[in-house]
Amino acid sequence: MGLEASLTDFSASQIFFLLSKFNKTGKIELRSGGEKGEVFFIKGKVTHAIFKKMTGIEALYNLSIFTHGQIQFLPDEKTAEVSIKDEVSTLIGEIERRKVEFNEIKKKLPPFDSVLLKLPKPPESPVALRKDDWKILVLMDGKKNINEVIEKSGIGALSAYKTITWLLEKGLIYDPEENERMLKEKITFINILFKELIAHGIAESELLKLFRNSLLEGEEGRKLLENIISRGANFRLKSKMHVGISKGEIEELFTEIVKLTKEKCIGEFGPMLAKKSFDAALKKSSDIK
């Protein structure tokens, strides 16, 4: 009798450990988001893996980072091909290490439905491109989102994530919606923070005045203010924005607003309650992300 489980309940590593412990022979099928791969076991040892055009170790590692979908064990299904000879404990250790790396890289990437664009002009300093870099760059056609690029690249999720991150860092590709997304995140945080402070007794009109005065200090802030609609001390961006300021300038503007708000908060409540309010706002805005 086979075994079937959800990858949200059991990771591939946990199932591999189980099959190894009880010296099982058969085939594992992993299915996630329309993709499918296979891993073969003989007497508790992993012998072969297939995923897309990959076989062996790389196929196994790319399958093992699936976090959603189904995993099924089909007993006694075998293959004569042997592409993996490492001990299961070694494989599981490397799978877990790659998962950590995978999650760290994912944090650096825009949302996976984002469409990234190639830079119109090459960077000033020459950049040596590798084979995987070219595979990803060719697919950046202004239509495919990150998920579609990864799927069509055929180089595996982890390699594709690393490559896209590297291309972003080198300035060869960019996210045209990054500034707008960053602005929305900053404004969401300010809205949550101001709501917390109003609940503790700071007047809404004072917070609105602080926000506006801070942005009116410089040209970049005034540009931003022209693209913000406020209802009291609650803010949102206009549907059609023309901000024209950089990511660094956005960061500086909101850092100053937060700094001034914190100073006011400490003056009103003292450092302990001020810290509590800011920590609560950070947690709530993080949960929204």
VENLIN-V783173 format. One record per backbone hydrogen bond with DSSP energy under -0.5 kcal/mol. NH is the residue of the N-H (numbers start at 1). CO is the residue of the C=O. E is the energy in kcal/mol with one decimal. If there is no record, write none. Layout:
BEGIN
nh:NH co:CO e:E
nh:NH co:CO e:E
END
This chain:
BEGIN
nh:3 co:73 e:-1.6
nh:5 co:71 e:-2.7
nh:7 co:69 e:-2.5
nh:9 co:6 e:-1.1
nh:10 co:6 e:-2.4
nh:15 co:11 e:-1.7
nh:16 co:12 e:-2.7
nh:17 co:13 e:-2.5
nh:18 co:14 e:-1.9
nh:19 co:15 e:-2.4
nh:20 co:16 e:-2.2
nh:21 co:17 e:-2.8
nh:22 co:18 e:-1.7
nh:23 co:20 e:-1.5
nh:24 co:19 e:-2.6
nh:26 co:41 e:-2.0
nh:27 co:74 e:-2.5
nh:28 co:39 e:-3.5
nh:29 co:72 e:-3.0
nh:30 co:37 e:-2.3
nh:31 co:70 e:-2.8
nh:32 co:35 e:-2.3
nh:35 co:32 e:-2.2
nh:37 co:30 e:-2.1
nh:38 co:50 e:-2.5
nh:39 co:28 e:-2.3
nh:40 co:48 e:-3.2
nh:41 co:26 e:-3.0
nh:42 co:45 e:-2.4
nh:44 co:24 e:-2.9
nh:45 co:42 e:-1.6
nh:47 co:40 e:-2.6
nh:48 co:40 e:-1.0
nh:50 co:38 e:-2.6
nh:51 co:54 e:-2.4
nh:52 co:36 e:-0.6
nh:54 co:51 e:-2.6
nh:56 co:49 e:-2.0
nh:57 co:83 e:-0.5
nh:58 co:55 e:-0.5
nh:60 co:56 e:-2.3
nh:61 co:57 e:-2.7
nh:62 co:58 e:-2.1
nh:63 co:59 e:-2.0
nh:64 co:60 e:-1.9
nh:65 co:61 e:-0.5
nh:65 co:62 e:-0.5
nh:66 co:63 e:-1.6
nh:70 co:31 e:-2.3
nh:71 co:5 e:-2.8
nh:72 co:29 e:-2.6
nh:73 co:3 e:-3.7
nh:74 co:27 e:-3.6
nh:74 co:72 e:-0.5
nh:75 co:73 e:-0.6
nh:76 co:25 e:-2.8
nh:77 co:74 e:-1.2
nh:78 co:76 e:-0.5
nh:83 co:47 e:-2.6
nh:83 co:81 e:-0.5
nh:84 co:47 e:-2.1
nh:91 co:87 e:-2.2
nh:92 co:88 e:-2.9
nh:93 co:89 e:-1.9
nh:94 co:90 e:-2.0
nh:95 co:91 e:-2.5
nh:96 co:92 e:-2.5
nh:97 co:93 e:-1.8
nh:98 co:94 e:-2.4
nh:99 co:95 e:-2.0
nh:100 co:96 e:-1.8
nh:101 co:97 e:-2.0
nh:102 co:98 e:-3.1
nh:103 co:99 e:-2.5
nh:104 co:100 e:-1.9
nh:105 co:101 e:-2.3
nh:106 co:102 e:-2.2
nh:107 co:103 e:-1.2
nh:108 co:104 e:-0.6
nh:108 co:105 e:-1.3
nh:109 co:105 e:-0.6
nh:109 co:106 e:-1.0
nh:114 co:111 e:-2.2
nh:116 co:114 e:-0.7
nh:117 co:174 e:-2.7
nh:119 co:172 e:-2.4
nh:129 co:127 e:-0.6
nh:134 co:130 e:-1.9
nh:135 co:131 e:-1.8
nh:136 co:132 e:-2.0
nh:137 co:133 e:-2.8
nh:138 co:134 e:-2.5
nh:139 co:135 e:-0.8
nh:139 co:136 e:-0.5
nh:140 co:136 e:-0.8
nh:140 co:137 e:-1.0
nh:141 co:139 e:-1.9
nh:142 co:116 e:-0.6
nh:146 co:114 e:-1.7
nh:147 co:112 e:-2.1
nh:149 co:145 e:-2.4
nh:150 co:146 e:-2.6
nh:151 co:147 e:-2.3
nh:152 co:148 e:-2.4
nh:153 co:149 e:-1.6
nh:154 co:150 e:-0.9
nh:160 co:156 e:-2.4
nh:161 co:157 e:-2.9
nh:162 co:158 e:-2.4
nh:163 co:159 e:-2.3
nh:164 co:160 e:-2.7
nh:165 co:161 e:-2.5
nh:166 co:162 e:-2.4
nh:167 co:163 e:-2.6
nh:168 co:164 e:-2.2
nh:169 co:165 e:-2.3
nh:170 co:166 e:-2.1
nh:171 co:168 e:-0.9
nh:172 co:167 e:-2.2
nh:173 co:167 e:-1.1
nh:174 co:117 e:-2.4
nh:176 co:115 e:-0.5
nh:176 co:174 e:-0.7
nh:178 co:175 e:-1.7
nh:181 co:177 e:-2.5
nh:182 co:178 e:-2.7
nh:183 co:179 e:-2.6
nh:184 co:180 e:-2.2
nh:185 co:181 e:-2.0
nh:186 co:182 e:-2.4
nh:187 co:183 e:-2.7
nh:188 co:184 e:-2.3
nh:189 co:185 e:-2.0
nh:190 co:186 e:-2.3
nh:191 co:187 e:-2.7
nh:192 co:188 e:-2.2
nh:193 co:189 e:-3.0
nh:194 co:190 e:-3.0
nh:195 co:191 e:-1.9
nh:196 co:192 e:-2.1
nh:197 co:193 e:-2.4
nh:198 co:194 e:-2.7
nh:199 co:195 e:-1.9
nh:200 co:196 e:-1.0
nh:201 co:198 e:-1.3
nh:202 co:197 e:-2.2
nh:207 co:203 e:-1.6
nh:208 co:204 e:-2.4
nh:209 co:205 e:-2.1
nh:210 co:206 e:-2.2
nh:211 co:207 e:-2.5
nh:212 co:208 e:-2.5
nh:213 co:209 e:-2.7
nh:214 co:210 e:-2.0
nh:215 co:211 e:-1.7
nh:216 co:212 e:-2.1
nh:217 co:214 e:-0.8
nh:218 co:215 e:-0.9
nh:222 co:218 e:-2.0
nh:223 co:219 e:-2.2
nh:224 co:220 e:-2.1
nh:225 co:221 e:-2.6
nh:226 co:222 e:-1.6
nh:227 co:224 e:-1.8
nh:228 co:225 e:-1.5
nh:229 co:236 e:-3.3
nh:231 co:234 e:-2.9
nh:234 co:231 e:-0.6
nh:236 co:229 e:-2.1
nh:238 co:227 e:-2.5
nh:241 co:239 e:-0.7
nh:250 co:246 e:-2.1
nh:251 co:247 e:-2.2
nh:252 co:248 e:-2.2
nh:253 co:249 e:-2.4
nh:254 co:250 e:-2.2
nh:255 co:251 e:-2.1
nh:256 co:252 e:-1.9
nh:257 co:253 e:-1.8
nh:258 co:254 e:-2.5
nh:259 co:255 e:-2.2
nh:260 co:256 e:-2.5
nh:261 co:257 e:-2.3
nh:262 co:258 e:-2.7
nh:263 co:259 e:-2.3
nh:264 co:260 e:-2.1
nh:265 co:261 e:-2.7
nh:266 co:262 e:-2.7
nh:267 co:263 e:-2.1
nh:268 co:264 e:-1.9
nh:269 co:265 e:-3.1
nh:270 co:265 e:-0.6
nh:270 co:266 e:-1.5
nh:274 co:270 e:-1.8
nh:275 co:271 e:-2.4
nh:276 co:272 e:-2.0
nh:277 co:273 e:-2.3
nh:278 co:274 e:-2.3
nh:279 co:275 e:-2.8
nh:280 co:276 e:-2.1
nh:281 co:277 e:-2.0
nh:282 co:278 e:-2.5
nh:283 co:279 e:-2.3
nh:284 co:280 e:-2.3
nh:285 co:281 e:-2.5
nh:286 co:282 e:-2.2
nh:287 co:283 e:-2.3
nh:288 co:284 e:-1.6
nh:289 co:285 e:-1.5
END
